[in-house]
Amino acid sequence: MVAEAEQRVESAKYAFALPGAPEPTYAADLGEDIDRLPLLHEPRLCLLPQKPGVLHGYWALPSASLIAGQSTRLRLAAHDGDRLTILGEHPVPTERGHWYFQIREDVELGTVYLQLGRYQSDGEFVSIIQRGIARIPSLYASTQTDRRWWVSDAQFRAMYRRAGGLERDTRLGWAGSTSSPSGPLAWPGSSSSR
């Protein structure tokens, strides 16, 4: 009897609908083909916090941007006024890749940036790509909209329904949810999307 109750509790963790309600159906795929992604015309360099003490840097360069015989480096640095501190470096052997940098937890993230470049013969580090510096994104929502990632309200609602969400009048809800958010979304800990 105890094992049966334990099994019900475990299976409830993965349920998408209330007991007795029909399970939502999902599209098999969204018609995406990873082999037919658009060609990269501009280099990308990104830096994101992974967890306390770990930063994730990743890059994507157009083909033939790495020159044989020249060492390309990924360099994490922090600046404090006029002083530059190198926190880590990693060779860039391929046109696409990523690297995890370990940093002290007391490093102020607003001062940290990532560069992709090469050392000249005089020891100066020079960025090899335009916009060759990546900074950690702001912790707050941007006031600007990147049109490449923008979707209309109708497209968002279609994606939401495809993922199993429900639409009640003008409000969005989730199967098995006792209520839907009204107004700005809020999370525990007094954080809010406002």
N, C-alpha and C positions, 0 to 999 in steps of 0.2 A: 504494500500500500504506500509506504514512504517513497519507494523507488518510482512508483507511478506518478506521484505528486511532484517529485523532483524532475522527472522527465517532462511534465507539463510546464513547469517553470522554465526549464531550459529551452523548450521549443517556443515558448511565448516570446523569448528574446528576439526571435527571427520572424515573428508573425507580421504581416503587412495589413491585416484587417482584424476587426473584432471577431471573437468566436461566433460562428454561424453566418457571418457576412461573407459574400464572395470575395475571393482574392483578386486584387486588381491585375489586369493584364498589361504587359509591357511589349513594346515593339521589339522585334528580334534584333534589328540594327537600325541605324539612322541613315543608311546609305552612304556611309563614309568609307573611303578607301585610302588607307595610310600610304600606299604605294603611289598615289596620285596627288600628294600634297603639292602646293605651289612651290616653285623654286625659290630659294632664298637669294634675294638681291642685295640686302643690306645686312651687315653683321649685327649680331645680338650679343650682349653681355649683360648678365643679370646677377644680382646678389640678394639673397634672402636669408633671414634668420631661420635656422632649422630648429634649434632648441637653445636653452641658455648655454653659452660657451661654444656653440657650433654655428658657423655661417656656411651656406651653400652657394657657391659660385658656379655658373654654367655659361657656356658660350656656344655660338653657332656662327661660323664664318662662311662666306661664299667659297666655292671650290677654287683651288689654286691660290688661296691667299697666304698659305704657309710656304715660305721660300726655303728650299733645301739648303742646308749648311748654315742657316741663321736660326738661332735659338729664340723661340717665342716663349714668353713667360706670362703667367697669370700672377699678379702681385696684389696682395692685400695690404693696405696701409691705413694708418690713422694720422690725422694731423691735429696738432694742438698749437694754435697760433701760427708761428712760423717754423715750428719743429715737426718733422715728418718721421714717423716710426714705422718701419716695415714689420708687419705682423706675420707674414708668411709669403712664400713663393712656390710656384709649381710649374714645371715645364708643360707646354701645350703641344702634344705630339700629333693631334688630329684636328680636323676642322670643326668637329662637334665633340663636346664632352662636358664634364663637371668635376668639381673638387670640393671636398668639405674641409674648411679651415677651423682648427681648434683655436679659440681665443680665451683669454682670461675673462671671467664674468664681470669684472669691474671696468672693462673697456666700454666707453661711451659709444653706443652704436651710431649716433648722429655724426661722429667724426670719422667713421670707417668708410673706405671706398675700395673698389676693385679696379685694377687696370689690366689691360691686355696689351703687351708691347714687347720691345726688345731693348737690350742695352747697346749703346753705341760704344765705339772704341775708347772714348774718354770717360766711360762709366755712367753717362747720363741715360736714364730710362725714358724711352720715347714710345708713346702710344702708336700702335700700327693701324688703328681703325678710327674713323670719325666717331665721335661719342664713345671713346674708348674707356670711359670711366662709368662704373655702375655704383650707385648708392643704394642703401637700404630704403625701401619705400616707406613713406610716412605711416605712422600708426593710425592716422585719421583718414577719413574718406576724402578723396580729391574733389575739388570744386570744378574740375574739368572732365569732359567726357571724351574718351578715345573712340572715335567713330569706327575704328576697325573692330571693336568689341561690343559696340552698341547693338541692342536688339529692341524692336518695338514692343509695346505692351502686348499686342496680339501674339507676337512670336514668343515672348516670355511665358504667356499663359499657355500656349500650345506645348512648349517644352515642359512646363510644370505639370500639365495633365499627362503628358507622355511618361513622366517620371513617377506617376502614381498619385499626384495631387488631385484634389477635387476643387471644383469651382461652384460656389453657392452664391447666387446672385452676382454681386461684384466682388465678393470676398473669396480668397483662396484658402483652402483647408487641406488637411491630410487625413487619409483613411486611418481610423482608430484614434484620431485626435479629439479630445472633448471640446476644444475650442480652437478658433483660429485667431491669429494676432489681429488686433485692430489698432491702427496707428503705427508708429515706428516699432520695429522689432526690438526686443529687449532680451538680454541674456543675464544669467545669474551674475552677481558681483557688481551690479549697478552699471554695467556697460550697455551702451545703447547705440543704435545706428543714427541717432540724431546728432 
